[in-house]
Amino acid sequence: MATAEASLLLELRGIVAEGDAAPACRGIDLGVTPGSVVGLLGAPGSGRRALMRGPCGLRRPAAGTMLWRGQPHAPRHPADALAAGIALIQGQGSLVGTMSVTENLMLGWPEAGRLLRRVRAERRIAALAAEHRLVVAPEAMAAGLSPAARLQVAMLRAVLRGAALLVLEEPTEGLAPIETTTLFGQLRALAGRGYSVVLVSRRPAEVAAVCDSVVVLRDGRVAGQLAGAVPARLAALMGDPPPQPNPRTRTSPYAAIRLGVSGLVTAAAPGVAPLAGLSLAVRQTEVLGVVGAAGHGQEALAAVIAGVLRPDAGMIEMDLFDARRWSPVQRRQAGLGFLAIDRDEDALVPAMSLAENLALRDAGSRALSRFGWLRWRTLRLRAEVVIIRHRLRAAGPRTPAAALPAGDRRRLALLREVARKPRVLVLLEPCRGLDPGTAAAVRQEVLALREAGCAVLWISTDIEEVRAVSDRVAVLVSGRVVATLPCAEATSERLAALIDAGTAAA
């Protein structure tokens, strides 16, 4: 454990950094000692990521002082920060999929030399991985790696390039519980060898489990700095409201099946894990949560139901009609609502106004157009109602989607789907990147839609998020459902055990 008297490796004083719509950091201080694991905890939008942009060379702060090993630190590029000894790992890191692990690690590695000596490099990589308790297969192709394996490669790459401080942004996103536990053991081992770690996270339980100290940010300021804190105390400091229990956790077994899929099989594709005989059914007035570690078929399941990916085998039914040959437009006309992970790219047109984005799905309807001309007054009035009712931070209906804060942009896409009153709603990671208040609002909007008769398929890697909203929970492993439990039986421990057992077997 690092001591308070130890000299600071990184020191940030009075950092002010700009965010999407307001200063993301408002005079934050942070100190990191050698051999320590420091947690930087906060909800999305609290300033936790913006704070580390400066020392990592991504964006200079508007004000404040940065010191590295006691000297002024002002990198203009991530390469400058890495040369100084600071490595940023975002998510599970970025790799070139068509190259092997060894080839990815050799890119920009001075020890690789000017001539590519792959065998020698593989030996060196394997030795360093074993020395630092990192599990890396040098000969494996990057495209086939799991999120956990990609993270291992990203960490080893930082070590190979001489980093003394590793800044990890949300590294556990999508990992199985056992993979998260393994990662924390590796971080403690790195700290024991003199490396320092800043763990940027929104999960109080995780930072409490592995960090020597935790700095909690809220609204761009330090809400508290604690050592040995319990998760509940950390959650209170970050302003995370306790999850409200699902008001109804049983669905009538006689309710009509709105969405049914059976025996779905898809081929493997770059970045999309295949399905291997997946079957599930969602009833009217039900939320079926699908939970599992990332990379086990979530994207393929959502894409097949939406009609953007054709399965090799299996059945898809909506209200007992065979929907396999329906186009995405026909599925929407039949009552399907769909929301992908990347709402900015897949669901919104950033340059278009809020009113126009709300009308994208139904611009040709009689309510919104006449003889091919849009009813602009109707569009504006509808947008004004949405802004007021849902408290979107927009100047008015003409506000471009790109000008909205990130959380409101993501809510906007969901509100458009909800407004269409779908019979079936498929959501893929609907709360990823949202602050606690916005995430709670999203859950309430979906539950209200459920009470109106909609069948909701909620797909996420976050166990607690799924438990908070679902009537039943299906566990997804290697492209198939291995268990389906009523919410009352789907405890966090039981779901984690099912995911871990399936991940280990895979």
N, C-alpha and C positions, 0 to 999 in steps of 0.2 A: 504494500500500500504506500502511496506517495504521502509525504508529510507536508503540512502547511508551510514549514520553514524552507522547503526546497525552492530553488530558484525557478522562476517561471520560464517555460519554453515559449509560450505564446501569451501575449498580454494585449487585450483590447480595452481601450479607455474611451468612454463617451461616444460610442459609435452611433452615427445617424446614417441610415440608409433609406433610400426611396423604394416604395412598393408600387402596386398597381394603381391605387387611387389615393394613397396617403403615405406619410413616412412609415415604413415597416419597422424601423428601429429608431427609438427616440432616446438616445444617450445610454447605451448599454455597455457595461463593463464585464469582461470575462478573462479569467486566467487559467492556464493549463500548465501543470507541472510535469516534468519528465516521469514516465512510467505510470501515468494515471489514466483512468477512464472517466471522462466527464460527460454527463448527460445534458443535452440541451433540449429541454422539453417545452412543448407548447402546441396549441391547436393550430391548424392551418391559418395563416394570416397573422400569427402572433409575432413574426419577425425572426423565427429560429433559422430559417434557410437564408434569409437576406443578410443576417449577421455574418455568416461564414463566407459569403460571396467575396468580401474584401480580402481576407487573408488567403483565400484560394485562387485569387487572380481573376475572378469572373467579372467583378464590378467594384470600382473604388467607392468607398463610403463618401457621403456628402460632407461629413465632419467626423472628427475623432482621431485617435492615435492608435497605430498598430505597431507592436514591437515583436520581433522574432529573435530569440536568444539575446534579448536586451538591446537589439539594434532596430532602427526604423525599418519598417517592412511595407513596401508599396508595389507589389507585383502587378504588372500590366497584362499578364496572360497566365493561364494555368501552368504553362511550361515554366514560367518564372517562379511560381510558387513551388512547383515540384523540384526545381533545381535547388531551391532553398531548403526543401525537406518537408513540404506540406502536400499531401495527396488527397484529392477529393474523390470519393466513390459515391456516385449517385445511384440509388436503387441497387440493382445487381451489377452495375458497371456496363460498359459498352465494349463489345467485341466484334470483330469481323467474322461473320458466320461462315464464310467459305474458306476460312483458314483454320489450321489446327491450334490447339492451346499453345504449343511451343512457338508457332509462327506469330501468334498474337503477342506473346510475351517478348519476342525478339524485336518487335517494332519499337524503335526508339530506345532500346536498351544498350547502353554503351558497351557492356561486356560482350554483347553478341558479335562485335567486330564488324568490319566492312564486308567480310565474306561469311555467308550463311553456313555455319557448321552445326547442322541440326542435331546430330548425335551428341556432340559435346554440350550443346545447349540443353538438351533433354536431361542429361545426367546432372547438370548444375541445377536445373529447375526442380528435378525430383529431390535432390539433396536439400535444397533450401525449403521446399514444401514440408519435408519431413522434420526439418529442424524447427520450423515454426508451427507445427501441428496443423498444417493446411493440407486438405485432401484434394490433390490435383492430378489429373491424368494427362501428361504432356502430349500424347499422341491423339487425343480425342479431338473431333471436329467441334468448333465452337457452336455451330448451329444446333447441334443435338444436345447441348448441355442444359441441365435443369437450372432454375433460378438460383438454387443453393450452390451449385457447382460454378456458375458464372460469378457469383460473389467471391468464392474461394480464389478464382483466377484473378479477379480485380484486386483483392487484398495482396496476393502474391506479387502482382505487377508493381504495386506500390512499394513493397519491401525490396524487390529487385532494383528499383530505381532510387533507392537510398532514402525513402521517406522516413522521417522521425515522428511525424504526426499524421495519423489517418483520420480524415473527417468522413464519417459514414452517414449518408442521408437516407433514412427509412430503410435500412438494409433488410429488415425482417418482413417487408411487405410481400405477402404471398408465400412465405415459408411455412412448412409444416412445423408444429410445435417442437418436435424432436430436432429439427434442423436449426431452429432458433436457439435451443439449449446448447447444441454443439457450437454454434457461432459464439455464444457468450463465453464458453470455455476457451475458445481460441483467442478472443479479445483479452481475457484475463492472462492467458499465456503470453501474448504479445506485450502486455503491460509488464509482466514479470521479467521480460528481456529488455526493458528500457524504452519500449515504444509508448507513445501517447495516443489516445483515441478520444475523439469527440463524437458522441453518438447523438445525432439529430433525430428526434422521435416525437411522436404524438401519443405514445402509449406509456402511461405511468408505471404499469407493472413491469415493463421491460427495463426501463432505465433504473428502477429500484432494484432489480435483480442483479445487475452487472456493474453499475457505476459506483465509483468512489464518492462522487458528489454530483448533485443535480442542480442546474440553473433553470428555473422555470420562468418562461416569458409569457406575457399577456398584454395584448394591445401595444406591442412594440417596446415594452418596458420589463425590467426584471421584477417579477412578482415574489420571488423568494429564491434563496440558495441554501440547499440542505444537504446533509450527509446522513445516510442511513434512514431516509424517510420511507414511510409506508405509502403504498400506491394511493390510498384514499386521500391522504394529506396532499400529495402531489396533484391529484385530479382537482381538488378544491382550489388549489393555488392557480391552476391554469384555466379555471372557470368552466370545467367540463361538467355539465349537469349529469346527475346519475341517471342511467337508462331507465325509462319507464317500462313497467311490465306490459307485455302484449295484452290488451284488454280482453281478447278472446283467443283461446289457444286450442279450441276444438271445432272441427268442421263436420257438418252432418255427412255421414257416409252415403246419404241418398242424394246429396247435391249433384247436379249435372257436371260431367267432366267437360270442361271447356277446352283444355289442351291436353292431348295425349301423344306421347312419342314412344315407340317401342323398337328395340333392336337397331338403333342408329349406329351406323358404321361409316367413318370417313377416313380418307387416306391422310397420311402425315403430310404437312406442308410447312414451308419455312415460317417459324414463329408461331405456328398453330398446332397444338398437340391433337392427335386424332381421337375419335370416339371409337369404342370397341364394344358395341352392343348395348348402348345406353337406353334405358327405359324409365319413364316417369309419367305421372298424370297430375294435373292441377284442376281442382274442382271450383265451381262457382263459389264466390265469397270465401276464397282461401288464398293465403300466401304460403307458397312452398319455397322454402329456402334451400339453396344448393350451395354447400360449403366444401372446400377442399384446398389443398396447397396449390399455388400457381403452377400452371403448365400441365394440368391434368385434364384438359378438354373444355374448360369454361368458354373460351372464345369460340370454339367449334360448335358447341351446343347452341349458343346464342345466334351464331351466324346461320346455322341450319334452320332454326325456327323462323328467323327473319327472312329466309329465302335467298340470302346472298351466298350461301355455300350449299352445293347439292350433295346429299349423302350417297355413298356407294350402295347402301342397303338400309332398310328400316322403313317405318311408317310414321307419318306426321298427320294428326287429325285435329281439326278445330271444330268444336260442336258436332263431332262425329262425322264431319265431311273430310274426305281425303284431300289434304292440302299439299301433297308432294309436288304437284305440277303447277301450283299457283305461283305467280310472280310476286316479288315484294309488294308491288302496288296492289295486287289482288288480295294479298293477305291483310294489308292495311284496310282495304275496303270491307273486308270481312270482320274487322274489329280488332286487329292486332296492333298493339302499341309496342314500340321497341326503343330502348335507350342503350347506346354503346358506351364503352369506357371513355373514349376521347370525344366528349361532346362538342368541343370547339371545332374539331375537324370533321366529324361524322354527322353532326346534327345541326350546327349553326353556320350561318354565313356572316363572319365578323363584320364585313363592311355594310351589311344591311341593317336597317333599324330594328328596334325591338318589335314594333308592330308587324313589320314584314316577316321577321323570323317566326312570330307566333302564327302567321298565316301560311307558312311554307307547305304544310301537309294538306291544307284544304283550300288553297287559293282558287281552285276551280269550282267550288261549291256555290250553290245559289245564294247562300247567306253572305258570301264574301265577294261575289262577282256577278256582273250582269252583262250579257252579250260580249263576254271577253274582257270587260273593263272591271278593275277592282273597285269595290265600294270602300274608298279611303276613309270616309267618316266612320263606317262600321269598324274598320280595322283599328282606327285610332281610339274609338270608345272602348273596344274590347281590351286594347293594350293598357289604357288608363285604369280599367278595373283591375287588371292583373297587377299593375304597379302598386296600387293602393292596397288591395286585399292582401298581397303577399309581401309588401314592404320591400320591394326591389329598390336598390339604390340607383335610380335612373332619373334624369332630368325630365323625361317625358317620353311619349311613344316614339318620337323620332330619334332617340338616342341610339347610336350604333351599338350593336352587340359587343364589339371590341372594346367599347368604353366602359362596359359594366365590370365590376369586380369579379374575380374568378368564380367565387361561390355563386353569385347571382347569374352568371352566364350558364353555369351548370344547372341551376334550378330552372332557368328559363326553358331549357330543352325538355325537362321533365314536366313542367307546367303545361307546355304545349301538348304533350302526350295525354296528360290527365284531362285537359279541356276537351279532348276528342271523345271522352267517355269510352275507352276501349273495353272490349269484352275480355281480352287477354292482354296482359302487360308483361313484357320481358325486360328485366333490368339487369345490366351487367356492371357490377361494382358501382352502384348508384351514389354511394356516399364517399367514395375515394377522393381525398383532397379537400373535403368540406370541413368547415369549422363545426364544433359541436352543436351550436344553435341551429345552423342551417341543416345539418344532418338530421337533427330532431324534427325540423319542419318537414323535411322530405319524407321521413317515416310516417308522420301524421297524415300527410297528403295521400300517401299510398294506402294507409289503413282506411282512410275515408273512402277511397276508391273501392277497396275490397268490400266495405260495408254496402256499397251501392250495387254489388253483384259481380265485380270484376274478379277474374282469376289471375293471380300475380305469381310470376316466377322470378325470385330474387336470387341472383347468382353473385356470390362474394367469397373472398378468401378470409374475411374477418368473422371469426366465430361469434363474438359477442354481438356484432351488428346483425347477423342472421338470427340469433336467438331473440333479439329484441323485437323482431317484426314478424316472425314466422309462426304459422299454425303447425306445420310439420317441417322437418329438416331432413334433406337427403345428403348423404356424404358421397362426394365424387372422388374417385381414385382411378387413375389410369384409363380415363375415358368411359367409365361405367359407374353406376350407382351401386355401392356396396351395402348400404343400409339406409332405411327411411324410418325416422322416429317422430312420434308426436312431441311437440315442444316441451311438454312437462317432463319427458324422459331424456330430452336432448340437453343434458348438462354439459358445461364447458369441458369437464374432465372426460366424459364419455366420447364427445365429438373429437377431442384432441387424440384420444387413444385410438379411435377408428382411423383418423387421418394418418397418424404415425405408423400404425400397423400396415396400412396400405402402402404408404410411401416406402417403408422398409422393404416390403415384399417386391415392390416395383424395382 
